[in-house]
Amino acid sequence: MEENRLSSISKADSDEKVGEFWDSHDFTEFDTNAPDADFEVTCTIPVTLELLGEIEKQAAKRGVKVDELVNLWLQQKLDEEAA
């Protein structure tokens, strides 16, 4: 950080002090004009090619995307286990 220059939020005068500030603060404490962000979290789970092929056939048969069908089936199984 340039000498004699303060960080706009933390008012820290060094990179180290800026880091220390953000270690104990959250951006949302200072969020006044930032727009809300929409995002989706995805993950990858390996399955055998044979199983994926069968899931793809079932999804095509039902006219839905593979991920929609897998999510539906997983939710149904979780609902069954909870009952």
C-alpha positions, -999 to +999 in steps of 0.1 A: +000+000+000+013+034-008+028+054+021+003+079+038-026+062+021-054+048+043-078+020+033-113+034+027-131+011+051-106-001+076-086+031+077-055+009+080-023+022+067-006-011+057-016-043+039-010-062+071-034-040+091-060-043+063-057-081+065-060-080+103-091-058+099-108-082+075-100-112+097-123-098+123-150-080+101-174-090+074-182-071+042-219-072+051-212-049+080-203-022+055-227-032+026-248-001+019-251+001-019-239-033-032-267-051-051-278-085-039-262-114-058-280-145-069-260-176-072-263-213-073-240-238-056-233-269-076-212-300-069-200-330-088-205-366-077-189-394-097-211-422-109-203-451-131-209-446-169-234-474-169-255-458-141-253-424-158-265-439-191-295-454-173-303-421-156-300-403-189-325-427-205-349-422-176-346-384-178-352-384-216-382-407-211-397-382-186-386-351-206-365-336-179-328-328-175-306-353-158-298-331-128-335-324-122-343-361-122-314-369-098-325-341-075-361-354-075-350-390-068-326-379-040-353-357-024-378-386-026-354-410-009-347-384+018-384-380+024-388-418+027-360-421+052-374-392+073-409-409+075 
